[in-house]
Amino acid sequence: MNCRIAELRNKQVVCVKNGKVLGYISDIELDTKSGTLISLIIYGRPRVFGLFGKSEDIIIPWCDIEVIGPETVLVSSDSPYCVSK
């Protein structure tokens, strides 16, 4: 199955181990030398209309991705890496 980056951004990410919806893919990280996808990035949600900042971004490594389906991406990560920006 081929997938464009624009199509990938609209997919919902669900953790297989606990059934929790992590959010929607906001960005991806690519290795430009080898042309491989390194990770998916889900931007943190704004708190109280953005007045109190936002929650941390979630970074999911490629090795934790189980299935990329037509509407969802299933991941098997116990604790996705959270990064504050």
Order of alpha helices (4+ residues) and beta strands (2+ residues): alpha-beta-beta-beta-beta-beta-beta-beta-beta
